[in-house]
Amino acid sequence: MSYAGSTGNVIAALCNILFPGLGQLIQGRLLFAAFLFVTITVGYWFWFLIFPGIIAALLHLFSIINAATYKAMD
């Protein structure tokens, strides 16, 4: 995963579509992955309140884009 848009980043982004934070976990960013998973899951759990569901959906989209464009610090 040496540059943004590499094959590893694309796989991480695809993993994020199914499970929020899984892509960041694959990239080795454990705390950020745990934060995303918990926050998005709780937001989707309270979808009936509308606002948490919207925030969770936007954060989920951010996590997918973030995994796809991540560039590791060498």
C-alpha positions as CSV (number, residue, x, y, z in Angstrom):
1,M,0.0,0.0,0.0
2,S,2.6,2.5,-1.1
3,Y,0.4,5.1,-2.8
4,A,-3.2,6.3,-2.9
5,G,-5.3,4.2,-5.3
6,S,-3.1,1.2,-5.1
7,T,-4.6,-2.3,-5.3
8,G,-4.4,-2.7,-1.5
9,N,-6.3,0.5,-1.0
10,V,-9.0,-0.5,-3.4
11,I,-9.4,-3.8,-1.6
12,A,-9.6,-1.9,1.7
13,A,-12.3,0.4,0.3
14,L,-14.3,-2.6,-0.9
15,C,-14.0,-4.2,2.5
16,N,-15.3,-1.0,4.1
17,I,-18.5,-1.2,2.0
18,L,-19.5,-4.4,3.8
19,F,-18.1,-3.7,7.3
20,P,-17.3,-0.1,8.4
21,G,-13.7,0.1,9.6
22,L,-12.6,-3.2,8.1
23,G,-10.5,-1.4,5.4
24,Q,-8.7,0.6,8.0
25,L,-8.1,-2.6,10.0
26,I,-6.5,-4.2,6.9
27,Q,-4.3,-1.1,6.5
28,G,-3.1,-1.5,10.1
29,R,-5.0,1.4,11.7
30,L,-6.5,-0.4,14.6
31,L,-7.8,2.5,16.7
32,F,-9.3,4.4,13.8
33,A,-11.0,1.2,12.6
34,A,-12.5,0.5,16.0
35,F,-13.7,4.1,16.2
36,L,-15.4,3.9,12.8
37,F,-17.0,0.6,13.4
38,V,-18.5,1.6,16.8
39,T,-19.6,5.0,15.7
40,I,-21.2,3.9,12.4
41,T,-22.8,0.8,14.0
42,V,-24.4,2.9,16.7
43,G,-25.5,5.4,14.2
44,Y,-27.2,2.8,12.0
45,W,-28.7,1.2,15.1
46,F,-30.5,4.4,15.9
47,W,-31.6,5.0,12.3
48,F,-35.2,5.7,13.4
49,L,-34.0,9.0,15.0
50,I,-33.0,10.1,11.4
51,F,-30.1,12.3,12.4
52,P,-27.8,9.5,13.7
53,G,-28.5,7.5,10.6
54,I,-27.5,10.5,8.3
55,I,-24.3,11.0,10.3
56,A,-23.5,7.3,10.2
57,A,-24.1,7.2,6.4
58,L,-21.8,10.2,5.8
59,L,-19.2,8.7,8.1
60,H,-19.5,5.4,6.3
61,L,-18.9,7.1,3.0
62,F,-15.9,9.0,4.5
63,S,-14.4,5.7,5.7
64,I,-14.7,4.2,2.2
65,I,-13.0,7.2,0.6
66,N,-10.4,7.4,3.3
67,A,-9.4,3.8,2.8
68,A,-9.2,4.3,-0.9
69,T,-7.0,7.3,-0.7
70,Y,-4.8,6.4,2.3
71,K,-1.1,6.9,1.9
72,A,1.1,5.2,4.5
73,M,3.9,7.3,6.1
74,D,7.2,5.7,5.2
